[in-house]
């Protein structure tokens, strides 16, 4: 289904730019041929229908081609963050029984660390051939175009990593049908079309970036301008120079952009839609962004489990800043009490969502590839672990969480996972992860640790960085004496 969307754009918009990344530009026809040949190459090297393919690539045309090639041959794709460390990647490869890892050239050392752990897989790099396999670039240039694969649209296709509720991250399993439904509903709600130019500064392996930076252009034929990594000055230049019309980012990115000093005032008259998601947007931040950049932010609400649920598309967003708007077409949202009863407008309760774009299953990393847990109940509802309410005009407000997570730079961090890693250090007896605010008012993690002997905070930071993605590593590491007051999340 996803490859059919690409094929349609390759016919309707063959010579139009599909992706612009740094100094490279690729048309829709070129992207189609690259993905189709890469699919043929992966199939020739033994990737089978239903097999899981892990992808460790930054935002790039090749990342898009790799995901679309997987769709072409009916494989499952696991897009992973390039900031993950070897133990994290190993746990994913083992859980999903991945035999193929597509990796960026810059991650050769990481691939070697993973291979040293004993996991057996094919390592295919972007343009280098360090591990006895042809490069992705060679496969995409020299392989025959893969024929159509008749895999079921309801079969598992994409596995996204997200925070779990027991300290262990989860794999959220989505179908191509669900992703196509998400693309259609999102583009309909935002009026994204082939005339738009979308800036993708969020990693495409993130649920937010996947929708805005991968699915929306694929469905609409819009041109995608990709940033391999977020850089605030580069982002501001791209918004201006590339005549960006649609930009989506978490609130902390907009705060950084608003605080960036420049010689000339920011001016992007083509920018018609700016969406923020991943963390609550407060009124002060909204006004700071508008006053410094002239941008009126609109909140989006969604999750890896459900896709986009609602977007604030009010004609005057300044009158409903805290609202995440109304549900997308085809998406049902209910507010429920502790007994599961629906509540009226104005009453606060747990948010429940039913959507054709929702993921079907989830699995923890200690579960096997076939041990998938159904996400929705028998009526199709998914409980979001978020609290919220509707106003009398049908706008949704997210007011809090019912579970204990930290929101670090727009990403959910499970304190239990970080605590488990720190506790594995031989000198640590006890640890608690608590939130604190940085100089910009953003939430960061602090670790309060009791050790059995002399231990410096830097030693624990290095230990964490070897085992956790950088954004999960506590910003502050405080070592206290046994018996001292010990904080806990409440």
N, C-alpha and C positions, 0 to 999 in steps of 0.2 A: 504493500500500500504506500509506504513512504517513497519507495523507489519510483512508483508510478507518478507521484507528485513531481519528482525530479525530472522524469521523462517528459511530463507535460510542459514544465518550464523550459526544457531543452528544445522543445518544438516551438512553443509560443514566443519565447524570449531568447532564442539561440545566441544572438550576438550581444545581448545585454550583459553587463557585469553582474555576476552572482555574488562573488566574494572579492573584497579588496582587503589585503592584509599587508601592512607595511608598504613595500614598494611593488608588490605583486598584485595582479588582477587576473581573475579567471572568469570566463563567461559561463552561462548556464550550460551551453553545449559542451564546453571543455570539462566542466565539473561532472556532467553526465558520463562522458567517456572515461574520465579518470576513475570514477567510482565503479563503473561497469568493468573496466579492465582490472582494477584492484580486486573486485569480486572474483573475476576469473582466475587471478593469480592465487588468491587465498584458497579457492576451491582446488586448484591444481596441487597445492601444497598440503592438502588433506583436511582443510576445515570443512566440517560436515554440517548439515542442517540440524538446528537445535543446539549445536555446540556453543559454548561460551567463549567469547573473544574479549580479552581485557585490553583497554586502550589507555595509554599514558602519553597523551599528546597535548600540548598547549593549544589555545585557540588558533586555528589555522585552516586553510582549505583542506589539508590532508586529514585533519580530525573529522571534518564533515564528510569527506570521501570515505573514510574508514567506517563511520557509522552507517552510511548509505550502502556501502559494499556489503556489510553484514546483513542489512535488510534484504539485499538482492539475493543472497544465497540462503536466507532463512536461518542464519546464525543468530545467537543472542549476543548483545554487546554490553560490556561493562565499562562505561567511561569513568576513569579514575582521576583524581586530582594529582597534578604533577608535583605537589608539595607533600604527598604521602611518603612515609619512610618505609624501609624494607619490611619490617615486621607487619605493618599495616597491609602492604600489598600482598605479602605471603598469605595472610589470613584470608584475603579475598580470593586469591587464586586457588587455594585449597578448598574453600567452601564451595565455590562454583565449579571446581574441577576444570579450571581453564588450562588448555594445552597450548594456547597461543596468546602472546603478549605483544602488542604493537606499541613501540616506545620511541620517544624523541631521541635524537642523537645525543643530546646533552645529558641523558640519563643512563649512559653506559655503566657508570660506577654503581648506580642503583640496581641495574639489571644483574650485574655481577654479584652483588650482595644477595639478591633474591635467589640466583642460581646456587650460591654457596650454601643456602639453607636446605638444599635437597629437593626443592620443587622442580619438577621436570616440565618444561614447556618450550615452545618455539619462540625465540626472541627476534622480532622483525623491527628494525629501526627505520627511521624516516629516510635517510639517505646513506647511512653507513652500513657496512656489512661485517660487523665485528663478531657475530655469533653464528657464522656458518649458514646464514639465510640471506636471500636477496633482499634488497631494501624495498620499502614501500614505494619509493619513487620509481624503481625499476619495474616492480610489479604493475604499477599504474601506467607505465609507458609501454611495456613490451608484452603483457599478457593478452590473450584473446578476450574479447568482451563476453562476459558471462551471460548465459541465457536466463530467461525468467524462471524464478523458483516458485513453486505452487504451495508454499507454506501457508497454513491457516492464519487469517488475520487475528484470530483470538489466541494464538500461541504466544508463550512468553517471548519477548523480544529484548527489552532494555531493562537492565538492573541498575538502579541508582542507589548509592550509599547514602544513608541518613542516620541520625542518632537513634539509638535504641532506648528502651525504657528500663533495661537491666544492666547498663554499663557496656553492653556489646552493640556496636553499630548494626544496622539492618540493611539488607538488600531489598529494595522496593521494586517489584517486578511489574513491568508495564507491557502492554501489547501494542502492536502497530495500530490497531483500530482505536485504542484509547488515545494514542498520541495524535492521530489524525483528527479525532473529535476535539481534542484540546486546541489544535492549530486552527480549526474552523471557528470554534467559539471565540477564541482570543482575537483573531483577525476581524471577526464580525463586531465584537464589542469595541475594538479600537479603530475600526475603519482602516486597518493597514492594507495597502494595495501595492501593485507593482510600481507605483510612482514614488513610494517611500524609500528612504535611505536610513537603515537601522544601524546604530552603533552597538556592537557587542563587546563591552568591556568586562562583562562577568564571564567566568569560565563556563563553557557549554556543558560541562559535566554537572553543574549546579542546576537544580530544577528551574530556577528563575532564568538563568542564561539559556538553558535548553529550549524553553518556550519562546523567549523573545529573540534569541540569536540563532536558533536552528530551525524550529518548527514554523515560526511566522514567515521568514523569507521563503522557505521551501513551499509553503502553502500559497503565498501571495505573489511570489515572483519579485519581491522587493530586493534591493541591493543591500548586502550585509558588509559593513566595514568592521573588521575584527581587530581587536587589540590582543596580542599574545599574553600581555600582562598589564594590569592597571598601572598607569602613571598619570597623575593628575594634570600635569602640564601638557602632556601629549594628548590626553583626553580632551582638554579644552581646545587645543589646536584642531583636533579632528572634528569636533562639533562645529567649528567655524569653517575650516577649509574644505571639508567633505560635504558640506550642506546637509548635515544630518537632520532628519525630520522626526525620528523616534529614538529615544534614549531611555534605558531602564537600568537602575542601579539601586543598591541598598542605601539607606539614609546616611551611613557613615561616609560613603563615597561622595555624596552630594555635599556633606559638611566639609570634606577636604577640598572639594572644588570651590566651594564658597569662600574658604579661607586662604586660597592661593593668591598671592600677590602677583599682579601683572602690570606691565607698563601701560598697556592699552586696555580700556574697558572691554569686557566680554560682550560679543555681539553675534548672535546666531539667529537671524530672522527666519530661517527655514524651519527651525525646531518647533514642531506643533504639539508634540506629546512627550511628556517626561513622567515616567512611572517609577515609583519606589516600592520596594518590597523586602521582606526578610527580617524586618525589625519595626517596632512601632515608630511612627512619625509624630513628633510633638509640634505644637504650634510655634514655639520659638525657632526650631530648626526650619520649619516651612517658611517663616518670614525672613530668616537670614538668607536662605537660598534665593527667595524672590527679590530681596532688596539688593543683593550683590550680583546676581546673575540674570535677573529678570525672568526666572523660571518658576512656573506654578506647578508644584509637584502633585501627583495623583497617586494615592495608595492603592496597591494591589494586595490581595490576600489569597494564599494558596499554600500547598504543601506538596512534597514529593509523592505522598499517597493519593492526592486528589487532583493534582494539576491546579490551574488557576480556578479560584472559586468566585471571586468578585473583584471589580475594579471601580474606582470612583471616577466616573465620567460625567459628573455634574457640570453644567454650563458655567457655574461659578464655584470652583473648587475651594476658594477661600472661605466659603460659608459652611463647608463640611470637611475641614482639614483632617480631623481625626477619623473620619469614616473611610472604610474600604469599599464603599459603594454598594451597588446592587449585584446580585448573583448573575453570572453569565447565562446566556440562553441555554436551556436544557439542564442547568444545574439547580438543584433544590437544596435549600439550607433551612434547618430548623434549630431553634433554641430550646434546650431540654433541661428539666430539673434532674435531681439525683435519682428520681424514680423512673426516668425515661419519658416523662410526659412533656408534650410540647407546651411552650410558654408563649404568652401574647407579646405584642410589641411593647417595648419599654422594660420588660422583665429580663434579668440577666441569668444566664445558665450556660451549659456546655453546648458548643457548636457541633452540629451533626450535618454531614454533607452526603448527598447522593448525586453522582455525576457520571455521564458516559465516558468521561476522560479519566476516571479514577483508575488507579492501579488495582490489579486483581489480587496480588499475593505479596507476602513479605517473608523473609527468612533471616534469622540471625546468622552470624558468621560461624557459629558452631553447628549449624544445621547443614545437612547434605543438600546437593543440588535439587533433589526431588522432594525435600521436606519443606514444602511451601505452606504457609498459613494464609487462609483466606482473610482479607482485610475487612470486607463489608459484612454486615449481618444478613439475615435471610431476606430482608426487605431492601437491601442494597445500600444501607446507611453506614457511613464511617464516622466514628467519634474522633474529633480533632484534638482533644486534650487542651483546647482553648476555650476560654470563657468569652461570651459576647452578648450582644443584644441588637434588636432591630429598633429603629425609630419609627414614628408614625408614617413616614414617607417611604418606608421599605429599605432604608439604607442600613447596612450592617456595620457594627462597631465591635472591634476585638478589644476586650478589656483586660485580659490576663491569661495566665496559663494554669491548668489544673495539675501539671507535673513540674518537676524541678529540673529545668535546663537553663543554661546560660546562652545568651545571644552575643557571640563574639564576631564583630565585623559582618553582621548579617547571616552568620552561620550558627546553627544550633550545636552546642557542645554539651555532652552528657558528663556531668561532674564525676559520676561513678566510673566512667572509663578512664578519665585522667587520674583519679585516685588509685585505681587498680594498677596503673603503670608505675606511679610513684611508690606504691607499697611494695612493688617487686624489687625495689632497690634494697640491697642487703643491710643498709644502715637505717632504714626507715621503719619505725614502729607504728606510727599513726599519721594520718593525713586527712585534711578536710579542704575541699575546694569551695570557695565563696566568691561572690561577685564584688567588684569594686568599680569605681568610675575613674577613667583617666583624665588627663587635663582638658580634653574636649567634651567630657561628659559621657563618653561611650563606655559601655560595659566591658570590662576585662576580667580575667580570672586571677585570683590570688590563692596560693597554696599555703596552708598553715601546717607545719610538719613537726613531728616529734621524732628525734633520731636516737639510736642506741649508743652512739659515740660521736666523736668529732666529725662534722660534715659541713661543708660550705654550701651556700645556696647555688653557686655556680656549678658545682658538681651535679646537683639535682637537675639544673636546667639543661646541662649537656646530656644527661641521662634521658630526659624527656625528649629532647630534640632528635635523639637517635631512634626513638620509638613512636613518636607522634608527629602529625603534621604541625607545622609551626604555629598555626592559629589556635591549636589546642594547648600549647605549652603555656603554663601560667605566666602572666606578666610579672607578678611579684611572688617570690619564694621566701616565706618567713619561717625560720626555724625557732621553735619555742621549747622550753624545758618541760619535761614530763610533769603533769599535775597542773600546768598552766591552764587558764581559761581557753576552752577549745570551741571555736564557732562551728555551727552547722547550718546548712540551708534549711529554711522553714517554709 
